[in-house]
Amino acid sequence: MNDPDINTLMLAAAERQLAVAALQKKYLDSAAVPTEQLVLDMRELLSTERVVLDAIITLFVKLGHGASLPRDPAPPSAPAPAPLPAEA
């Protein structure tokens, strides 16, 4: 697992966990938080989330491009069942 994309994802996830933990502690210790500070903190969380999501998407795209496609065509599907006789 020396892939740089995996390393980026792990680093981004760790940074996100640290940011969330720091904000949880900050808000647990505070009786009241100014709206402006709350907005700034939420923006920070959103930016760390974007980094994690970008790393995940990059990893999945890379894995998808590396997947080999089957060489044999898919087997034919089973024939459709015969229709039931109409009731009189």
Beta strands, then each sheet from edge to edge (+ up, - down):
end
